[in-house]
């Protein structure tokens, strides 16, 4: 595949993801379960048919849908963002793409889970980033061992603001696996200590089955997935 063609295909993937989440936000404001069904079916379509699908060719040939748990309204929250008291900066090494910088925005405090850190991508594009790893990670029938993403707004994965400027909608039914869960060519920044929880989060996208490589902070190319 030429570099130009590949870039255009990734751009189209992101365009479609942004459109999908726009539809999800509109529907979820009145019917979160219906918004979740749109999200699930839309992602199935992208994974099955888009040239930038993270599925490996053999996996795409037998693909029948992503492993997503049934919607549970108890895992949808509107939360206040508590600002970080001190600046925290990390740089995640993504191999050939260099280091990707993140700054700590603050934390959100959730029932069942406690506090989870919220990050900002501090380079071109910006965007909020909330990865997490839960107590089911790496267990048979559980969740991806490397953790999952809940928000990655620079790539379109955004469920919107709450009732005021300092709140966010966090719905763990929309948690999804990074692309490295399916293909080790992608680099996936994974949860830091403040994004690891001991409680089990049984909703959202579950483990894809046999993991392609051990959970790590980088691979060969920065993940375009959302």
Phi, psi and omega in degrees: 000134179289156178300319180297313181298317179299318179296320179293323180291319177295320177300319179293321177303311182294322178301316180291323178295317177301316179296320180298312181293328176299317177293321179298315180298319181296315182286320185294336178301333181247331185212084184303324180294322177292322175298322178295321179294321175298316178300313182298311183291323179295320178290323175302317180297317180295314181296324184284325192236350185273141180300335180265015175305137177284355179292137172292154185307316181295324180287324180293327182296333182246013185291131176235002179141151179287149181280090184245130180289157177297150184294135178231110185296344180291349181256016175254128184225150164251120190234150174274141175269120177267117187296146178295136180283332180225149177294135174229128182232133173231156176231117183267122181284121179249029177070239186294340178271003178079198184267134178257120186271142175229143173243141179286122175279316182164214181217160172240147183244123192237144170302147179076326194249332186086209184273139176229137182285145175244129186245161173236130173290113190260047173217192186308130180101327180058210176110146176277145184221122177227095171267163173202155172232130186249181184291349176268357186297127177081356180273150177303128181074009183262228183243166183302133185299333180277350183103175183231169176251142174249316175232137169208079195290336179295338178253009174101347184281092189209121180267000172100173179276163175273209186287337177228178189290345185253018181234158179226153169270121175240115181237107186289350172296341181260010176298137183224157180282139171293162184299333181293348173292339185247331185209120184289001176289340185269144173264130185231109172300125187250168188301136171274182186303321182285000179241017178249125181239150181274337180292155178271135178244095190275009182248174183084195179285131182264184182299138179285000183110227180295121181283145189282337178195163178298151178301133181208172184272346182204162173218237188250342181208142184293134186298123177269359190288153173217000000 
